[in-house]
Amino acid sequence: MLTCPCRPLRNNVNKLQDLLLDLTSGDEARAESSVSSLIDLGEEAIPALLDVMNSPNADSRWWALRTLAQSPLSRTEWLVPFLNDSAPEVRQCAALGLANKPDDMSINPLVQAMNDEDALICSLAANALIKIGSAAVPSLIEVVKSASQSSRIHALRALAEIRDHRAIPVMMQVMDEESALLQHWAKEGLERLGLDMVYMKPV
């Protein structure tokens, strides 16, 4: 019996369409169940997911972004623009995705994201910079020197976690400021670098 060579292709197209319908259904259970299957489709699903990421519906954008962020085929340039999305939950998803895919290309956008009005996004952006590590240190030092107070706190936490000796001078400077949170992370950073005795003032 002869079989049509187009049938497998048609079946895959139908499967992709069904999975995308589940992903954008607004039903959390259906959307969740489609994520791993879409990832398993590999490159075949990428163009359709990128299209959904341009949807006017924030929930659809979130699910498409989450799926792409988990895919081994994910690219930094697909995630970075969504750090500026109008919906905070989408910005959160982008920051979390970049934390799972450390890339020097995302340093500057993540530094900007530490100034987001949403506190969780600021924290997730700092976490992503921690994952990037030493390459992010110069930018984080500049934030501590001149950015808003909230951004400075997140940047100093990141520097404390990264444990890079280049941050020592700015940590020492912060120890003379009145902010308890800045002092806490400066002290924590110096301790992790083995310099906990340096900043102690005589009684």
Secondary structure, DSSP 8 states (H G I E B T S, - for coil): ----TTHHHHHHHHHHHHHHHHHTSS-HHHHHHHHHHHHHTGGGGHHHHHHHTT-S-HHHHHHHHHHHHHSTT--HHHHGGGGG-SSHHHHHHHHHHHHTS--GGGHHHHHHHTT-SSHHHHHHHHHHHHHHGGGGHHHHHHHHHHS-HHHHHHHHHHHHHHT-GGGHHHHHHHTTSS-HHHHHHHHHHHHHTT-TTTT----
